Each structure stands twice: as structure tokens, then as C-alpha cells.
């Protein structure tokens, strides 16, 4: 049996087959064959290496598009009972379909307003998103959007330039899967199987040694005061096939929990997925900013994926997360950034650790002692 799979995990192998019965010896409990589709779901790309769909995914919504016209034909929200049994039957006309399914760890796919399925009302715009409509929205227009809000005026000074990022605290996990070329044939109930992937990442972040930044000057000659830490990424919206949209906006991710004092900042932040193929454009950036001006203290922000996760090696020197699938399995990452003086009151250095393994140790060019 061939499985519809998320393309980033394994190559998509797409076909459908007719159900002749649930159990060869006894099919009395099976639904009678009818024209349509049975959508089956699993979630095995996790640290347990077993299906955790029922444990982790509390809501699922399928958007079904006619592959010939590209128009949205139907939206299907699975009930808790259907998620528990991991499948739902959908009546559809004969034809070929493209299906994208999104899920959440919340009881509603939108997670109480964190996400929404929508369409690009302006193909060249970067912000306008209209509500998705059956018999109107096309597969090319569809987007799954993190429903952000503009950065408040109090914090706008920390983002110099013409384009202000949006902001959002992400409380719930997002899941995704898609398939194309799904056939509905006369008088048959065909099956399409979807393996969900997690589309969010939880980061436990600690930045220590902030006291070593106080009173120093930046390369621009500004005195550093009350330094603070933030995470941003250009990954606010995704297309039908979970590809990062070219018009995605910058997001300043709010903290789920945080403690800050003069020496250390600790925070839990959930962001969108860490994607290897998009790290140059949609990567999650760690900023250490000057509290008075909002300027970055470091020469450039730390790229959490490219600078940290993809460079992490275990005690044997092997890459801990060598590919996308190994990253997708991780529930959460623990990252620590340490500023320290190489000599008393001397030049600063920076060390970065992920899951206890050091991945960066470099001088920090801020000022001359």
C-alpha cells in the first residue's frame, strides 16, 4: 500500500485503491462502498517513533481542491471521534483532487485565532489576506496564516526602518500534510493517507552574561544599556503545500514564559517550523538589542537553524540533526547563549550551546576595552 506523504519527509507516492472490506473474514462493521474518499491520518514523525495523532493533534481541517479547475470544492473539519479513529469519509464527485490538511494541538484548527486559512487577495501584496471561500478560492491563492498583529507603538522604536514586523505569541502546535493527484472514481470509496508533520518549534532559550554588555559601546559608538533578547522570523504564512510564501512578513515572536534580570534572560518561545530549504529567507533569528536604541548589539543576529542547530555535534563528532526529518522529530530545543570576558574587563566572547553541546565560541566585536 502506497502512502500519501508530506514531501519534505519522504518523496510523495500518490495513488488510491478501492476498499473491498475492513477485515477479510468479517466486513459486517465496515461502511458500504460509496463514491468518494476516505482520508486517513497519522503522526509518526516524533521522538517516540510511533503514531501520536490522538495524543498531540486535537483538531484537523482538510481543504479539498478540484485539481483541474484549482477551485476549493469542500472544507472538512474532523470531529473528535473521527480523529480518534484516524479517518473520515468524504463524498465527492468523480474527479481528481489536491488536498491540504492542517491541524492543531488546540480543539480548534485556528487555535482561538492564532491561525486562519485564507487567500491572497493581492498577489503582489504582503499583508492583505481574505477569508477562504468554497467555490471561489483557488489552490494557488490558499494560505495558512499566523494571525499576527502590528508591533505596538511602545516597541516600534526597536525596529528601525520603513517596515514594522508583526508580533504574535504562539501557544499551540500546528500540523500539516498534503497530497495531489487524489482520484475519486465511480462507485468506489478510495483511500488517501496523510502523514502529518509538526509545523512549529518550541525553544527554551537562556542568554547569560548580560552584565558584561552594560556600559560598553556598540560599533556605532552608542552606549549599551538594559540589553534585551528577542526572536524574529520571516515565516508568517504558508502555501497549499506548506511552502513558505514569498510575501511572508517578519514576525516578532512573543514569549510563553520569561524571566529577566540584569545578568540573564530566560524564555520559552514557540515559532514556526525550522526549515532547511528556507533558512536564508525564513530562518528564526535571535537578537540581542540595546535597550535604549533597539539596535542589534551583535554584528548580525544569530540564525538559530544555520548557526546553531545544523552545526550541533554529539560527543562522537556526529551531526545531531543532519536532515529535515531529524529536526521535525524534535519536540523542543534548549539553547543557551553566554557572553563572557576573555580577561577581566577585556574583550568579550560568545559561546552558544544546544542541548548542552557547544556549537559556537567566538569573539564579539562591540568595542575596544
N, C-alpha and C positions, 0 to 999 in steps of 0.2 A: 504494500500500500504506500503510495507516494503521498507526501505531506506538503501542504502549503506552508512555506516557511518565510519568516522575515528575512529579506535579502542580506542584511548586514551580518546575520548569524551564519546562514548556510545558503548556497545557491537555491533559488526558488525552483521547486519542482512542482509543476502545476498540472493537475488533471482531476477528473471527477469519476466516480464509479457508482453503479446502481446498487442500492441496498436490497439484498434478497431476503434478509431476515437478521434479527439481532443475535440469535443463537440457532445454530443449525437444527438442533434436536427439538427446540421449542420456541416458536416465534409468536406465541399467543399474546405476549405482552408488548409486542412491537407495534408501532403505529402502521396503519396500512399505507402502502406506497401511494404517493401523490406527486403531482408535478411541482417541483420546487427544489429547495436546498436545505440541507442540514448543515449548520455551521457548528463545528466542534472546536473547542478551545483548550489550550494547556499553557502552563507557565513553568518550564523546567530550567530556564537559564538563570539559575540562582546558586547560592553556595551549598545548598542541600543536594543539588543534582537530582531532584525529584519534583514532581508537579506540586506547586504551591498555589494553584489558581484559587482554590476555595479559601485558603488561609490569607492570601495577600490581596486578592482582587475582589472588591465588593460591588463593582458596577461595570457593565460593559455596554457599549453602544456601537452598532455596525451601521456604516454609511454605504449603501449599495448603489453603484452607478452602472447604467447601461453602457457597455463597452463601445458600442457602435455610435450612439449619439453623445456619449460622455455626460449625460444628464443624470442627476441624482434621482433614483427611482423610489427608494424606500429608506427610512431610518428605523432601525430595530433596537429597542432597549431590552436587554435581557432581564428577566425577573430574578430575584434571589434564588428561587427554585431552579431556574434554568442554569444559573451559574453553578449551583451545587452539583447538578448532573453534567455540566460542562458542554451542553449543546442546546441549540434551539432550531426549530423548523421554520422555514420562511417560504411562503407561497409567492412564486414569481412567474411571469410569462416566459415562454421559451425564448432563449437568447443567450448572450454571453455577457458576463458582468465583471466589474472591478470592485473590490470590497476593501474598505479600510475600517478597522475596529480599534477603538480607544477605550481604555479602562482606567479606573481609579481605585485607590485604597479607601476612598470615601464612598458613601452609599449612593452618591450621585456622580455621574461622569464629570460634570462641571465642578465637582468638589466645592459646592456652595459658592460658585463664582470665581474660582481660581482659573478655570479653563472654559473655553467655549469653541464649538465647531462653527466656523464662519466661512465667508468667501471674500476674496479680494475685490472690493468694489471699484478700486482704481488699480489697474495692473502695474502702473508706474509709481504709485504712491507707497509710502512707507508706514502709514498709520491707519488708514480707513479700512475697517472690516465690517461687512454687512452680515446679518444673520443668514445662516444656511437655509435654503428652501427646497423642498421636494418639487420635482418637475421644473426646476429653474437653475439651481447651482450646478456647475459643471465640475468634473473631476480636476480640471486644470485650475479652477478658481478656489477649490476647497482648501481650507487651512485649519489646523488645530492651534489655537492661540492661547498663550498665557495672558490672562486678562489683567494687564498691568495698569497702573495709574501714573500720571506725571509725578516727577520728583517734586516734593513740596518746596515752597519758596525759601524756607529756612535753610534747606540743604542745597539749594541750587548753586550757591557760590562755590561748592566743591566740585562743580562740573563746568569748567570754563569752556567757552565755545558757543557756537550757534545752535547745536543740537543737544537738548537736555535728554538724558536717559529716563526711562520709566523705572518704576520700582514695584517690588512685589515680595511678600513673604509667602513662600510655598510650603504649605502644611502637609500636603498629601502626595502620594506617589502617583505617577502617570504611567500607563502601559500602552503598548501599541503593537499592531500586526497588520499586514495587508496581503492581498493576492490579486492577480489579474488573470484573465482568461478563464474565469469560472463559468462552466456551462450549465444551463438548465435545458433538459431535453423532455420531449413529450412523455407523459405518463411515467416519469421516473422521479424518485427522490434521491438526488445526488448529494455527495458529501464533500465539504471543503473543510480542511483542518488548518487551524491557525496556532502558531506558537508565539505567545506574547513575549515581548521584552519590556524591561523596565526603562522608562524614558526620563528618569530623574536620578539624581545623585545626592546623598546626604554627606556633608563634610563636617567633621569635628575639627575645628581649627583653633590653634593656640599660637599667639605671637608674643614672645617674651623678649626682655631686654629693651623695652621701650624707653626706659630711663636714660639709656645711652644716646638716644636721639635728641633729648631735650637740650636746648641751648646751642646746638650745632647749627651750622648754616648749610643750606642747600647749594647745589651748583649754581643756582641763580642768585645766590647771595642773600637768601631770606632765612631768617632765624626760625628754627623748628620749635613749635610749641604745641602741647596737647596732641601728639600724633594719634591717629586712629586708623582702623583697618576696615576695608570693605571688599566685597566681591561683586564683580560685574561680568556680563557676557552678552554677546550679540546673538541670542538664541531664543527669541520670544515667540516664534511661530514656525510651524512645520507644514509641509505639503502632504498630499494624499499618501505618498509612500514613505513618510517620515523623513524626508529630506529637509534640511534646514533651508528656509525660504531666503531668497536673495534680498528681500526687503525687510528682513527681521530687524527689530530695533534693539538698542542697548537696554539691558535690564540691570538695575542695582538691586541685588538680592538682599532682602531683609533677613534678620536673624530669628531663629526659632527660640533660642535661649542665648544669653550673653552675660558675661561678667567682665568688667573693665576697671583697672586701677592704673596707677602711674607707671607700673612696670610690666603689666601683662594684660592681654586681651584674649578671652576665650569665648568661642561662639559656635553654635550649630547652625549651618546654613544648608538649605536644600536648593539645588539648581537643576536646570535641565541637563540632559544626558551629556556625558563626556564622549565625544565622537572623534575618532582618529582622523577620519577623512575631512572633518570640518575644523580641525584645531586652529588653522590660520585665521579663519573668519569668525567662528562661533565659540572659540575657546573661553573657558572661565578664567578670569584674571583676578589675581589677588593684589590689592592696592594697599600701600602704607602711605597715608596722606598727612600733610601738615595741617594741623587743626585750625590754624589762623587763615590760611590761604586756600586750602583744598588741593594744592599741588602735590604731585607724587614725590615722595622722598627718594625712592629708588630711581635709578636711571631709566628703568622701564618696569611695568608691573610683572609679577611672576605669573607665568602661564601654568596653571595647576596641572593640566594634562601633559603638555610638551616638556615643561621644565622639571616636573616632579614625578608624576605617575609613570610616564613612559621611560623614565630613567632609573626607576627603583629596581634594585637588585637584592637578592637574598644573600645569606652568608656564603653560599657557594658561587656567587657571582652571576647567577642566572636572573634574567629579567622576571620580575614577579608578575607583571601584566603585559605579556608580549603582543596581545592582539585585542580586537574589539570584544570578542566573546568573553575573554577573561575579565575585562573591565566591566562588562554588563552583568556578570555574575555577582559582583561585589555589592553588598547592601549599603556600606558606608566606608568612608575613608577618614583616617585620623592623620592630620598633617600638623606639624609643628615648625614654626619659623623662629629662629633665635638670633637676635643681634647681640654681639659681644665686642669688647675692645681687645685688640691683639696685644696691647700693652696698656698699663694704666693711663687713662686719658689720651690714648693714642688712636690710631686708625681703627675704624670699625670693620668687622667681618660679619658674614651672614651664613648661618647653617640652616638647612631645610631637611626635615625628616618626614617620612611617610611610613606609617605602621612601625615606627621605631628604627627604620633603616635610613641612614644619611644619604641624601642624593645630591645635595649642593653644599659646597663650602667655598665661599668666595669673598673677596674684599668688597666693601661697599664704599663707593666714591660719593661722599657727601661734602666733606670739607677737609681742610688740612688742619691738624691739631696745632 
